[in-house]
Amino acid sequence: MPRALLSVSDKTGVVELARGLAQRGFELVSTGGTARALADAGLRVTGVSEVTGFPEMMDGRVKTLHPRIHGGLLARRDRDADLEAARAHGIGLIDVAAVNLYPFAATARQPGVSFDEIVEQIDIGGPSLVRAAAKNFRAVLVAVDPARYPEVLAQLDRPGGPELSFRLALAQAALAHTGQYDVTIASSLAGFAVEGTEIVRRAVGAGPMRPTLEIAVPKLRDLRYGENPHQKAALYGGVDAGFIPWTVLQGKELSYTNLLDLDAALRVVLEFAEPAAAVVKHTNPCGAATGASAADAYLRARDADPLAAFGGIVAVNRPIDVAAAEAIASTFIEAVIAPGIDDAARPVLARKTNMRVVVTDFAAPAGARGDEDLRSTLAGILVQDRDRVVEAREPWTGTARPDLLRVVTRRPPTPAEWRALQFAWRVCAHVKSNTILFAAVDRTLAVGAGQMSRVDAVNVAVLKAGDGALRGSVAASDAFFPFRDGLDAVARAGATAVVQPGGSVRDGEVIAAADEHGLAMVFTGRRHFRH
């Protein structure tokens, strides 16, 4: 009688698989909760303890680590010595293994979960079973994905048995599964440190960078192409790999550039607790705004640069209601991302059949991949902490955060200028360098993005806004002004206050220029380059 081993944490489809195996004459061997689920479904099950002669022990930590299990998986059918050893020791051969692992990633993502709780979700026996079965894939079918159970049954019905290519594909998927699992464990535990006698979660950005970078991420889907049609591309991710899932509710397939722009727009609105929206083109915000509602914020963001907003990518940090949906649908928008879509708003968005509508969890859990930025170069992989504008989380006033904010001009900002400077600074950090951004209290007015000099950045912003449109605005510069010419250009554009990191050897000249123009200027001591 052929034998199947079933030991799964995710029990999706396992009863149906087991029933199909039993109908094909398989003896079912199972562990713990899986055995109970099969027995409850009326299936005859042999417990692992009956096979090994040992009880499951230590709260389930030890159950399948036994020669009568692993010998049954590893015995090569074309080696007489292996088969004789199995017979001599009463080892029954195992022909199918359906195994998936403890939910380590899901546990590690839970808010407030303790280190010890996470450690208990490190599966020991499961990966050993999967690796053993995959190593002997010519003789053992190993399934780690419930979606493939029907294929397993279909292949068993093939004349001549399962194809070798199918066996190899299952083994490849199984080893990728255990590899990703180990990487997830290593990455998660790297986020803890010892404080006294306690093991605590390390604060984001604290401590040295990890000594090795572990990356094992499954492919979610192929993309039509990359940035250009001659470039192949794919999206890799998944919850178990530490990424936040994006759900596409409607629209054309997401492209490579759509995904980049959605990410850029999402990063902007995550800076704000109040309702906020951003419109992005080519990873740069062409408009961003806050408002009383999602619709109000979106309209202000769009109207900051309506020409550039055409065909843009939108993010809002509130669920999209009917009013917001009507506003978004009134513009040609490629894609929109939000934390949710109201039921009544869906038919409104559905009128734009090609527009991609994406929802995701804006409350990223601790340890998500969003805590780090990775870039590929010809020299290797660059890794850095995600840039957060922490200095702008609290309201800026004349006395707020003196450790971070320093008024360096004779004239301090007015209350309205303080609010506008804080808004500008939060958005400026998400624009490609060199950046000069002009803003009002609640919206961008013009964005000079990605220029080779700050004077050029000012000129681009003025060109986009039009003569006189920036009078009474504030300006933000993502890094210091190396010469006073950039500050002079900002003043000519009509700004009355400026925020910048400071730190230039010519800060004195720049401050003097601001005083000459009657500008208020604030140093943050922190730059926000974005290359």
N, C-alpha and C positions, 0 to 999 in steps of 0.2 A: 504494500500500500504506500503510495507517495505521501509525503508529509509536508505540512506548511506550518511555519512559525509566524504567529501574529502577536505583535507587541507594540501598541501604538498609543501615543499621547493624544493625538488628534484622531478621534474615532469616526470621522466622516467616512461613510461608505464601507466601513470594515465589516459590518454585519452582512451586507450584500456580497462582498468579496468572499467572506467565509462561507456563506450559503452556496455560492457558485463553486467554490473549491470542494465543499462536501459533496455536492452533486456530481462532481467529477472524480469522486473516490478518494479524496485527500483526508488523511487524519489531521485534525486541527490541534496544534500545540499552542498554548497561550499563557500569558502572565496576568496576575493581579486584576486590574480594572477591565482590561480587554477580555480576559476569560469570563468575568462576570457578565459583561455586555453580551457576549456570544451565548452564554448559558441562558441568560434572560430571554434571548431571541429563540430559544428552543433548540440550539445546536449542541451537539455532543463535543466536548472539549477535554483535552488532556492537559492538565496543569503542568507547568514547567517543573514543579517540585516532584511530580510523579516521574518525570524523565530523569532528573538529576539525583533523586534520593535525598535532597536537602530542602529544607523549608526556605521560603523567602524570608530574609532576616534583615535586621538593622533598619527598620522602617522602609524596606524595599530597596535599600542601597545594594544589596547582594541578592541576585536571583538567577540571572542567566549566565554568569561567569563560571562556566563549568565545561569540562571536556565533552560531556555528552551532548552539549548544545553546540559548542564551537567545532568539535570534531565532526558533527553532522553537517555543518555548513562548509567546512574546509576540505573534507575528504574529496580527492580528485578521483573521478569515476574511471579514468583511464590508467590509474596506477594501482596495480594489484596489491602493493604493500599498504597503501592507504586503506583500501577496502578490507584487507585482512586485519589491520589494526582496529578498524571500526567493529568488525565482527568479534574480535577477541575481547573487546572491552564493552560490548553491548551498546554500541553507539548506533542509533538509527539515523539514516541519512535524511537531510532536509532539502527539499526541492524548491520551495518558495518561501521567501521571507518578506513579510510586510511589516516594516518597522519605521516609526518616526519618533522624534526625540522630545524630551521634557521641554516645556515652553519657557526656555531660559530668557529669550529676548522679550517676550511679553511681561515676564516677571520683572526683569531689570528696568523696564520702562515705567513701572508703576510708581506714582509719586509716594515718597516716604518709605519705600521698601528698604528693609535692612540688608546689610551685607550678608548676614547669615542666611536670610531667606533666599537671596540670590544664589549663594553657593549651593544650597540644597537643590537648585534646579539645574546643576551641572550633571548631565546624564553621563554615566560611565558604561553601563552595559549596552545601552542602545547603539552608540557609535561603534562599539566593538562588534556587535551583531551585523551592523550595516557594512562595516569594512570587511569582515570575514566573508559575508555573502557576495559582496562586490568583487573581492579578490578571486572568488571561485565562480565568476559569472557564467562560465561555460556550462556549469551544472546547476546553478542556483539562480532563480529569478528573484531579484531584490527590488521591492517597490517602496519608495519613501513618500511618494506623492499620491494621495487618494484619487486624484484625477486620472491616474493611469491604471487603476484597478480594472476597469472594463477591458483595457487593452491586454492586461495579463490573462484574463479569462479567455479572450478571443485568441490569443496566441497559443494557449494550451490546447485549443480545439483544432489548431492547424495540423493537417497531415504531416507527419514528420516532426511535430513539436515546434516550439518557439524558434524563430529565426535568430541566427547568431547576431545579426545587426541589432535586433531588438534587445537581446540580452546585454550587449555591450552598451547600448544607449541607457538602459536602466542602471547599469553599473556606473557609468559616467555621471549620471544624475545623482546617484547615491553618494558617491565620493565628493561631489560638489556640495551636497547637502551637509555632510559631516565637516567638510573643510570650512564652509561658511559658519557652521555652528561653533567650531573652535575659534574662529576669528572673532565672532560675536562675544564669546566668553572673554578672550584676551583683551578685546577693546573695552568691554564693560568693566572688568576688574582693574584696568589701567586708570579708571576714573576714581579709584579709592586710595586713601592714604592713611597711615597710622598717626593718630594724635593721642599721645599718652598711652593709655591701654586700650583705646577704642579704634576701630576701623571705620572711617567716615568717608562720605562722598567728597571728593576733591572739588573745590569751587572751580567754575569754568575759568580757564586761563592760569590757574595756579600750578606751581611746580614746573619741572622741566618737560620738554616735549618727549614723547615716548621713544625708547631706543630703537624700536623697529615699527614699521607701518604694516599692519595686516589688512589686506583688502581681499575679500571674497564675496562678490556681489552677484546675484543671479541676474540674467538678462530678462527684463520684463517684456520687451518687444523690439523688433527691428523698426527703424524709422525709414521713411521713403528715401531720404538721403541726408547728408550733413548740412553744413552751411551752404554748400553748392551741390548741384546735381551729380557731379562726378565723384563726390565723397560718400562712402558708405558710413552709416551711423546706426546706433542702437541706444536704447535706454536701459540702464541697469539700476536696480534698486530693490525695494521690498522692505517690509516692516522688520523682518528678522535681521536684515543688514543695517538697521538703524535709521532708515529713511522714513519720512512721513508720507503715507500714501496719498496720492492725488486721484480723485475719482472724476472721470470725464462724463458729464451728464448728456451732452449733445455736441453736435458739430463735426466738422471734418477732422481727420486724424491730426494729432498734434505733431508739428514738425520740430526739428532740432532747434531752429531759431525761436519758435514759439515757446519751447520749454525754457530756453535761456531768458527770454523776455518775461515770462511769467515769474520766474525766480527773482529777477531783478525788481519787478513791480511788487511782489510779495514782501521783499526785504524792506522796501520803503514804508509800506503801510504798517509793518510790524513795529515800527518806531513809535507809533502813536496809540495812546489809550483811548482818545476821543475818536468819533467817526472820521475816517480818513480814506482818501482814494488817491491813486497814482495812475497816470497814463504813461506808458513806456514805449519808446521806439529804439531799437538796436541797443538794448540794455540800459539806455539813459532815460531818466524821467523827463518828459517834455512838459509835464504838468503834474503838480501834486497839491492837495488841499485838504483842509479839515472843514467840517460843517456840522450842522445840527442833525443831519441824517446821512445815510449812505448816498441818497440821491443828491442832496445838497453838496456834499463833498465831491461827488463825481462831476457834477456840472461845473463847479469851480475849477477842478483839475483839468477838465477838457478845455474849458474856455481860456485857460492860461496860454494855450498855444493850439487853437482849433485846427490850424493847417497841419501841424505835426501829429495831432491826435487822430487824423484820418488813417485807418488801418492799424491803429495802435493796439497795445495790450493793456488791459485794465486790471487793477487789484483794488478791492475794497475790504476793509477790515470789519465789516458788519454783514450779517446775512442780507441778501438782496431781496428787498420787498418789491411790491408792484411799482411804486414810484421810481425806485432805482432801476428796475428792469425797463420801464418806459424810457427813462433818460438814456440808458446804455443802448437800447435798441434804436434810438433816434440817430445814432452815430454809426458809421461803418467801423466796427471794432472786430479785430481778428479773434481775440480770446479774452475771457474774463475769469478771474479767480477770486473766490470769496469763501468765508467759513461756512456758508450755507445758502440755500435758495428757498425762499418761501414757496409753498405749493401754489399759491395764487400767482406768483411771479413766473412760474415755469412756462405757461402758455405764451406769455409776452415774449420771453427770450426765444421760445421755439419758433416765433415768426422769422427769426434770423437763422435759417436752417444750417448755414455754414459756420456760424459763430461757435467757437469752442467755449463751453461752459464747464469750469472745473471747480470742484470744492475740495477743501483739505482742512485738516485740524490746525488752526492757527496757534494753539497752545502746545508748542513742541515740548515733549517730555525731556527730562534731563537725560543726557547721554545720546541724544539724537545726532545724526551726522551733521545737522545744521550748526553744531557747535564748532565745527572746523571747516575751513575752506581748503580744497585740494586743487592744485593746478599741475598739469603735465608739461614738462619742458624736455628738450633734447638732452639735458643734463640729468634729469631725474624728476621725482615728484616733489613739488613744493607743498608744504603743509603749514597753515597758520591758524591761530584762533580766529573765529569770526569777529569782525569789527563791529562793536556795539557802541552806540553813541550814549554811553552811560552818563556822561556829564550833562545831558539834556533831559534826563528822566524827571527831574523835579523842576517846578516853575522857576524861570529866571527872573530875578528882581535885582535891585541894587545891592542887596546884601546876600543873595543866594550863592552858596558854594564858593566862598572866597578862596578855597583851596584850588578851585578849577577855573574860576572866572575872575579876570582882573581888568578893571577899567583903566586904560592907559592914557586916555586923552583928558584934556581939561574939562570937557563936557561929558557927563555920563549919559547913557541912553535914557530916554523918557520911558514911562511904563509901557506905552504902546510899542516903542522900539525894542524893548526887552523881549516882549512876546514875539514880535516879528523875527528878531535875531535868533531866538530859540527855534522857531519853526524852520527858518532858513538853514540853520546848522544841521538839523536832523535830516533834511532832504539832501543837502550838499554832500554829505558823507557817502551817498549812493550814486553820485555822478562821477564819470570818468575824469581823471586828472588830465590837465590842469582845469580846475573848475572855478568859475565865478557865477554865483546864483543870486538873483534879485528876487525879493519876496515882500509881500505884505504880511499882516498879522496871521492870515489863515490860508495863504495860497502863494504859489510861485508866480512870478510875473515874467521872468525870462531866465533861461538857463544857457550859459556859455560852457559847453562841455567838451572835454578832451582836446584842448588846444595846447600848442607847444609853448605858449607864454600866457601870462595872466592878462596882459594887455589885449592879446588876441581874443581871450575868453570874454573879456568885457565887451569888445567890439562885436563879437558874435551875438551876445545877449542883447545889445542895443539894436543891432540890425533886426533881430527877431521881434523885439518889442515895439520898435518905431520911435522916432524922435519925441522926446518929452514924456513918453509913457512910463518912465521909471522915476520920475520926479517924486520925492517923498518916500521912496522905497528904502529897504535895508539890503545889504549885500553880505554874502558869506563866501569866504575863500577856503578851500579845503586844506591849503598849506600856506606857509607864510609868504608875504610879498618880498621878493629878493631886492627890489628897488622901489622907489616911490612912484614910478611911472604907472604901475598897476593901480595904486591907490588914487592917483590923480585922475585916471580914467574912470574909476568908480564914482568919484565926486562929480566929474563932468556929466556922467550918465544921470545924475540926480539923486543918488542915494544919500541918506542923512546919517546912517550908522553902519558900522562894519563889524563882523566877527571873523576872527582868524586865529590860528594857533599861536602866532608869534614865534620867535626863535631865530630870526635872521640877524646877521651881523649888522644889518642896516635898519634894525627896528627903530632906532632913534630918528632916522631920517623919515621913515614911514609915519611914525607918530607925529612928528613935526608937520608933515604934510596934512595929516588929518586935522590937526589943530588949525592950520591955515585955512582949511575949507570949512571949519566949524563942525566937523563930523565927530560923532561919538564912536569910539572903537574899543572893542573888548577882545582880550586874549584868552584863549581857552587852555593853552599849554599842551594841546593835543591835536595832532593832525589826523586827517582821514583821506589819505591817498587811496584811490581805487584804480588799479591798472587793468 
